[in-house]
Amino acid sequence: MRDESPIPVLHVCTSCRAGTELSPRPGRVLHDRLRALGSPDLHLIGVECLAVCNDGCSAAISMPGKWTYLIGRLTPDKAEDIAAFATAYRASKTGTVMPSKRPASLADMVLGRVPALPLPEPAR
C-alpha cells in the first residue's frame, strides 16, 4: 500500500560554493545527487541562496505542522544520508529527529529551526 501522506519539501541551495570556486558548484552537485536518488520521501526544490554561505552547502526541510530545519555543513557525498534524514523527518510527529536517530554524518548539520505555522482551525 502506497503512503499518501504529505511529504517534506527540501529546499537545496544550488548557488552554494562551499568556500570554493569549483564548477559546477557543490550546492548544484548536491541537488543533482538528491534528484538522482529519486527519494519518495521528499519534494526537492533548488533555490538560489539560503544565506548561510559560511556553513558550506545548505538546505531547509519543512512540512505542514512540523518544525522547519535549516541544515548546513552538507556535502554532495551526504546525499543518501540527507534522504534518510528526510524519511525520519516525515515519520516524526513534530519534525524533530534527535541526533541519535540521524545518520552519523549529519550529527552537526542543524543550524537552526523555525516553529511550524499553526494549522487552520476547522470550520464550525
C-alpha positions as CSV (number, residue, x, y, z in Angstrom):
1,M,0.0,0.0,0.0
2,R,1.4,3.4,-1.0
3,D,1.8,6.1,1.6
4,E,-0.4,9.1,0.6
5,S,0.6,11.3,3.5
6,P,2.2,14.7,2.7
7,I,6.0,14.7,2.0
8,P,8.5,17.2,3.2
9,V,9.9,19.9,1.0
10,L,13.7,20.1,0.8
11,H,15.0,23.4,-0.5
12,V,18.7,23.0,-1.5
13,C,20.9,26.0,-2.2
14,T,22.2,25.4,-5.7
15,S,24.4,28.5,-5.7
16,C,26.4,27.4,-2.7
17,R,30.2,27.4,-3.4
18,A,31.1,25.8,0.0
19,G,34.1,28.1,0.2
20,T,35.5,27.1,-3.2
21,E,35.5,28.3,-6.8
22,L,34.6,24.8,-8.0
23,S,32.4,24.4,-11.1
24,P,29.8,23.1,-11.0
25,R,29.1,24.5,-7.6
26,P,28.9,21.9,-4.7
27,G,25.4,23.0,-3.9
28,R,24.3,22.2,-7.5
29,V,26.1,18.8,-7.3
30,L,24.3,18.1,-4.0
31,H,20.9,19.0,-5.5
32,D,21.6,16.8,-8.6
33,R,22.7,13.8,-6.5
34,L,19.5,14.1,-4.4
35,R,17.4,14.3,-7.6
36,A,19.1,11.2,-8.9
37,L,18.2,9.3,-5.8
38,G,14.5,9.9,-6.5
39,S,13.5,9.6,-2.9
40,P,9.7,9.2,-2.5
41,D,10.1,10.8,1.0
42,L,10.9,14.4,-0.2
43,H,9.9,17.0,-2.7
44,L,13.2,18.6,-3.9
45,I,13.4,22.2,-4.9
46,G,16.6,24.1,-5.8
47,V,16.9,27.7,-4.6
48,E,19.5,30.4,-5.3
49,C,20.6,31.2,-1.8
50,L,19.8,30.4,1.8
51,A,22.2,33.0,3.2
52,V,24.4,30.6,5.2
53,C,27.4,30.8,3.0
54,N,29.9,30.3,5.8
55,D,28.5,26.9,6.6
56,G,29.0,25.0,3.3
57,C,26.2,23.6,1.3
58,S,22.8,24.2,3.0
59,A,19.2,23.2,2.7
60,A,15.9,23.7,4.6
61,I,13.4,21.0,5.2
62,S,9.8,21.7,6.0
63,M,6.3,20.2,6.2
64,P,2.9,21.4,7.3
65,G,2.5,21.2,11.1
66,K,6.2,20.4,11.7
67,W,9.4,22.4,12.7
68,T,11.4,23.7,9.7
69,Y,15.1,22.9,9.9
70,L,17.9,24.9,8.3
71,I,20.7,22.5,7.8
72,G,24.3,23.1,6.7
73,R,27.8,21.7,6.5
74,L,26.5,19.4,3.8
75,T,28.5,17.9,1.0
76,P,27.4,16.1,-2.1
77,D,28.6,12.8,-0.7
78,K,26.0,13.1,2.0
79,A,23.0,12.9,-0.4
80,E,21.9,9.4,0.7
81,D,22.1,10.4,4.4
82,I,20.1,13.5,3.7
83,A,17.4,11.4,2.0
84,A,17.4,9.1,5.1
85,F,17.0,12.1,7.3
86,A,14.0,13.2,5.2
87,T,12.4,9.8,5.8
88,A,12.9,10.1,9.5
89,Y,11.6,13.7,9.5
90,R,8.5,12.7,7.6
91,A,7.8,9.9,10.1
92,S,8.2,12.2,13.1
93,K,5.1,13.8,14.5
94,T,6.7,17.2,15.1
95,G,9.6,17.1,12.6
96,T,12.1,16.6,15.4
97,V,14.7,14.0,14.6
98,M,17.0,13.5,17.5
99,P,20.8,13.3,16.7
100,S,20.8,9.6,17.8
101,K,18.2,9.0,15.0
102,R,20.1,10.8,12.3
103,P,22.8,9.3,10.1
104,A,26.2,9.9,11.9
105,S,27.5,12.1,9.0
106,L,24.7,14.6,9.8
107,A,25.3,14.9,13.6
108,D,26.2,18.6,13.4
109,M,24.0,19.7,10.5
110,V,21.3,21.7,12.3
111,L,22.0,25.4,12.0
112,G,18.5,26.5,13.3
113,R,14.9,25.6,13.4
114,V,11.6,27.6,13.0
115,P,8.3,26.6,14.6
116,A,5.6,25.2,12.5
117,L,2.9,27.6,11.3
118,P,-0.3,27.0,13.1
119,L,-2.7,24.8,11.2
120,P,-6.0,26.4,10.3
121,E,-8.8,25.7,12.7
122,P,-11.6,23.6,11.3
123,A,-14.8,25.4,10.2
124,R,-17.6,25.2,12.6
